[in-house]
């Protein structure tokens, strides 16, 4: 883990323990851009079917975000295999205002190798890895570093066009909006909520895949945890 990422994660954990978001508009108080680390709480499925934490789902072509049909991931530990839990990576979660790129090489055999945002996660016997890159590996387009802002009501919005996934020797942009600003199909968000008093957040977005074996499938992402502002 880089020193910067380690510091951001420590701040996130301290904010969770002490109950303070702090900062100014560039950090976390009031409306404005939230620059720092969105620490990820691991997803978990209870025997009664309730879920908590961070998850990934995939909508089949022609489906809806609300009703699916959703792809069942045989490797999910949940009883409902359409929910795939996510676990925090070596950086603890998603960093805004900077990139968390794929390593070189981006694959270990067929598995994605990036491990900073979330742990590489098994999806049909191959692990997918999430990363943010200045040049999107699938489209070759330059994209801005991830950004998330909050309004005065605590609602989140932003630009996650740099977010992508490596799986089975292939790259899939999973940003919202897409590189260049388009929102094809079910691509939506990011949106969510943020509590400046505790730092607690929930961030969601969906991104329709364009091209490749999952063309017109849509990835649905839900991250939650605690936000820690970057040091000034």
N, C-alpha and C positions, 0 to 999 in steps of 0.2 A: 504494500500500500504506500502511495506517495505521502510525504509529510503533510501536504495541503489536505489531501483527502482524509488522512487520519485526524487532523485537527477538526475538520468539519464534522466527522462522525462523533468525536468526543463532545463537541458542542451540542450536537443533536441529542446525545444521551443525557448530558447535563440539563438541557432544556426540558427533557421529558421528566427527569427526576425532580427538578426544582420548580417546574411550572411556569417558566417565563419565556416568551418569544423574543421581546426586546427589539432594538434596532430602529432605524428610520425607514423611509420609503424604499431605500435600496436594500434594506435588510429584512424587515418584517413587521413594522408597526404602521397601522393605517393602510391606505391605498397606495399601491405602487408595485414595482418589480421586486420579486423575491429572489435574491441572488444568494446561493448557498447550497446546502445539501438537504435533500428530501430523503431522510433515512427511512428505509423500508422495514416494516414489520412483516415477518414471515406469515404466509397464508396457512390456515389450518382448517380442517373439516372435522366437525364433531359427529359422534354417532347418531345424533338426532337430526342431522342434515343441515344444521346451522354452520355458517362459515365466518371466519374473521381474517383480517390481514390482507395480503396482496395476492392477486390472481391473474391468470390469463385464460381467455376463452377464444374460440374461433367459430364464427358464423358461417354456415354453408351458403353457397351462391343462391340468391333468391330469397334468403331469409331476412329476418329483422333483428335489430339489436335487442328488442324486448322478448321476442318469442322464439328466436332461432329459426330453423333447427341448428343446433350446435354440434360441432365435431366432438366425438367422445375420444379422449386420449387414453389409450389402454394403459399408459404408465402413470396416470394420476393415482395418488393414494386415496382420493375421495371416493365415496360410494357412488356419487354422481360424477362420472368420468369426464363430463363436459367442463368441469372446473379443474384447472391445473394450478396448484399453489406455487408461489414464487418465494424464494428466500434471498435475504440480502447478500450482496457480493462483497468483495474485498474493500470497496470504498463505502460500503454501508447502504448505498442507495444511489439515487439520481442527483447529479450535480448540475445546477443551472449556471449559466455564464461561462462555461468551459466545456470541453469535450472529454469524453471517456471512450477513446477509440478502441477498435479491434486491435489485438496484438498482431505481430508478424511472425509466423503465418497466422491467419485468422481461424484456421481449423487444426484440430488434433484428430487425425484420421477423418471421419465424417462429422465429428462433434464440433460445434462452435467453441472457441477457446476463450473468448472475452468473459471475464468474471468480475468486473468492477461494480456494475450496477446491481445485478442479481446473479446468483449462482447459475451456471449452465444447467438447463432443465430438460429432463428426458421427455421427448415427444415422439411416440412410435419408435422407440429403441434408439433414437439419435438425439443428442442434446442440442437445444438451441441456446444461443448466447446473444445477449443484448448489448449494444454499444451505441455511442454517438460519435459521429465522424465529421470533420469539416467538409469532406467530399463524400456524398452518399455512394456506397459501394455498388448499389444496384443500378442507379440512374446515371452516375458520374457527375451529378450536379453539385455545385457548391451550396452548402446550407449553413444557416446561422447556428451558433451554439444554442442549446436549449434555453428557453426563457419561460418563466411563469410569473404572472402578476396577479394581484388580489385587488378587488374593488372594496369600497367602504362597507359593503354588506358581508364581506368575507368570501365572496365567490371568486374562484380561480379561472384564469384563461391564459393562453400563451401560444408558443410555437415550439413544437417538438418534431419538426421536420427532419432533424438529424438522427432521430431514433431509428435503429435498424436491427435486424436479427440475422445471424448466420446459422444455417442449419443444413446438414447433408451436402456440404460443398457449394451451397448457394446462398445468395444474399437476398433479403426481402426488406424493403423499406416498410417500416411500421410507424411512421410519423404521422402527425396531424398538425397542420396540413401536410400534404405531400411536398417534396421539393418543388419549388416554383409557386407554391401557394394553392394548388388545386385541391379539391375535396371530392374525389370520385366516389360514387356509390354511397356506402355507409360510413365513410370517413367523417369523423366528428370530433370536436373538442380541440385541445384538452379543456376540461371543466372540473369543478370540484369545490371543496370548501376548505377554509383555513381559519383556525382559532388563534389569534395573535397572543392571547393570554397564556395558552399552554403550548403553542407550536404545533398542535395536532392538525393534520391535514388528511384529505382524501383527494386523489387525483385520478381522473379517468379520461380515456380517449379510445377511439376506434379508428382503424386504418385498413382500408380495402387493399388487398394485394393485387398488383398489376403485373401480369406475366408469370411464367413459370408454372410448376405443377399445382400451385394453389391460386391460380388466377381467379379473381372475383370472390375468393374467400376473404373474410374480414377478421382481423385480430382485434380483440377487445381487451384492454389493459386496465387494471385497477391497482393502484399503489396507495398504501396508507401508512402512516407512521408519524414522525415528528420532524419538522423543519428547523434547521439551524442556520442563521444568517452567516454569510462569509465575513471574515474579519476585514475591517476597514484598512 
